[in-house]
Every structure is written in C-alpha cells, then in structure tokens.
C-alpha cells in the first residue's frame, strides 16, 4: 500500500528546527522531500551541539529523517537555473529563512508563481505582517512574544520558557497542516497558494487558554482557580500560575516518595469534580465529601492549597508509579513526572514507533522520535537523515540533467 503523500514532491529550503520539523512530517507521510543545502556547509545544525566529531549532530539527524539532500548554490546564476528547473516540477516549496532571503535569491513567491502556478509556497517566519515582520526569530524569542513566557513560571519568579519547543516544532506542525490543506484545495482549484505560519501566531494559538484568562480577568478582576486567589491580588495581566491546571479542573504537581533525592519524584494530580468523593476516601478525608466548605468545585477553589497539601501527604507515601497505578484504579486523572531517562527506557514507546532506533553510517545507532501521528493506511518507516549532498546526482538525473551537465555544474561550483 502506498503512503498518504506519495507522489508529492517537496523542495525543502528549511534549516534549523521549525521548517525541518514540517518537512520531516511530510516525508514521514510519504512525500519526496528534497533538501537544498549549500555545498561544503549545509544546514547549520549539522555541526551544532555535536557529540561525535565530524558526524552530523543529533540536532540535525533527528529533524531530517526520510529526506534526500542536494547541494545547490542558489546565488550562482547556474545554480538558480537548476532550482528553477526543480521548482517547475515540484508541488511544494518550504522555507524558513529570515525575511527577504529567498527574494534575494530571486525565488520569492511572485517569481515562483510564474514558474509554477500549481506550487504551494510555504514559509515559517518569526512574525506575521506588521511592525516586526523583518525580525529574525528563534524558539525562545517566539515563546516570549507569543504569550507563553509571561504566563509560565511561579508568581514570585521571572518569566520562564518551556522545554517543549512550541515555537519551532510547534510552528512546523502548524505549517505542515497548512501545506496539506493547500494541497487539498489545489485538487479543486488547480492552483497553488502561499502558506504562512508565523512563530508568534503558533505560540499564541497554543497559549489560547491564557488569552481566555486575560478576558476573564478584564471582566471580573479575579481568576479563582489561580494560586493567587484568594490570598493575592491580580494586576492588569494574566499572572504566572505555577503548576495550576490550564483547564476547568484544578491540578498541581505533588511530591511523591523519594522526592528528597530524586528530583523527578512528583506526580501531577487533578482534582476532577466527578471523582471528588473517591479522592476523599483515598486520602482518608471522608468528612470532606458532604462538608459544604469542600463538597462543590466552587467551594473548593479558595481551599485548593490546603486540599493539595492534604493529598500530598498521601502521595508522599507512594512512589509516583505506585500512586499512578492506584489513582488510575479510581479513575482519578494524574501523570507521573517522567524524566527523559525514564522515557528513553520505556519499551511501550518503542513498540508504537514513538521512539525509534536508527542506524547512521557516521554515528552508528541513535534514538529519535518517530512520527507522533499514526495513520492506519500509511504507517511511517523512519529512515536516516541524508549526508550533505548525498542525493545531488540522483535527484538531478531524475529532473532531466545529463551526467555531463551535472559534472559541468559541479566544475563551476553551482552545485
Ligand atoms: N545557496 C546560497 N545561499 C544560501 C543557500 C544556498 N543553498 N541556503 C541558504 N543560503 C543563504 C541565504 O540566501 C541567506 O543569505 P543572505 O541573507 O545573505 O541573503 C543565508 O544563507 C541564510 O539566511 P538566514 O535565514 O538569515 O540565516 P541566519 O542563520 O542568519 O538566521 C534564523 C537564522 C533562524 C534566525 C532565520 O532564518 C529566521 O529568522 N528564520 C525565520 C524564523 C525561523 O524559522 N526561526 C526558527 C529557526 S528554528
């Protein structure tokens, strides 16, 4: 059986993380992704954070699986001719250069539309149109300008960025959806279109609950499920809420057995309203079930700190895994805080292909994330990332270049 995106050719001008996340997803779904790099240099991440001298870094390999790599100097007139030939025969062009870079190569949206009106031209930029549209942006910049940092952390500390790469990988995911949507629309219109995912927009999209809370705060002056309530006062903006749940069911991170030496011995505990009586029975506070000060979600809000302290007295008698097993029996939502070490060792994640072990000629075997999106008719088989320029001759031959022409282009430094 074929893959979902089989037959879709993607010219991949992406680098670093956000764009490569997007094109890796397309490749995992079966698209032919041709990564364009500069000879002798390539994607800067090939050599960033290296753990093995001279081998492509994990940073690069984990973002560029299932792709082919060609080297073309886009600023060489002959190199540009090569790219124009490829553009005429591809379906999608993806890029995440700083604003203006592709235009300086002579390959802006206007030009590409002329070359190939069916082309879907997809960009990651830091900001959408507006005062900051020309700025370069990296992950944590996006987290700061998208509302994530100001709402993450504890009330008495500075803004905090998340370890989750919501700015880079998050935007790549958004862009991939935009591309497949545009491919779908093309089946009706016959036309390509420009697809833009700005990192600020993607982060804000993922922070929508805080935009919700800003408006609730503006209207009522208080956010009753936040730790600032009832002891603190609220200012004009949504405050940092520590580990409070972002949803309608209060939650917090609680210590478990061994927390004194294991800094990941914690569990996220949700005081879900439908299981309140089960929670009370489990922690030995049966009297709270019928007590009007505790019986309803509204009554509990000003007492959350006391309630979580009492629950923590129970969780501290169990390891996080024991606690999870017991809580699951009572359908009480919870999540042990898993370290990356524990995740690496989790056999079930290997079985589903969420973590995969890949072999690479220069670095040997390494672990990577597999495709987190599973399609029953289009299973993902993860293959290693390409070496720099590994597929230049092969791809150029497929696009109609003769061996002599390829040799001549190489001799003048165009590829
Ligand atoms: N042939 C010739 N030149 C090439 C080339 C090729 N095959 N591939 C890249 N280049 C050139 C580009 O033309 C550009 O040159 P120019 O600016 O002189 O015209 C340069 O290499 C790369 O440009 P740039 O994107 O500015 O790289 P940078 O390292 O200075 O900035 C970012 C990196 C990520 C900050 C920037 O690309 C950016 O803001 N991207 C958009 C937002 C984004 O995706 N950020 C997240 C990254 S994870």
Boltz pocket constraint, residues with backbone or C-beta under 6 A from the ligand:
constraints:
  - pocket:
      binder: B
      contacts: [[A, 15], [A, 16], [A, 17], [A, 18], [A, 19], [A, 36], [A, 37], [A, 38], [A, 72], [A, 73], [A, 74], [A, 75], [A, 96], [A, 97], [A, 98], [A, 99], [A, 100], [A, 101], [A, 102], [A, 104], [A, 105], [A, 124], [A, 125], [A, 126], [A, 135], [A, 136], [A, 137], [A, 138], [A, 139], [A, 168]]
      max_distance: 6.0
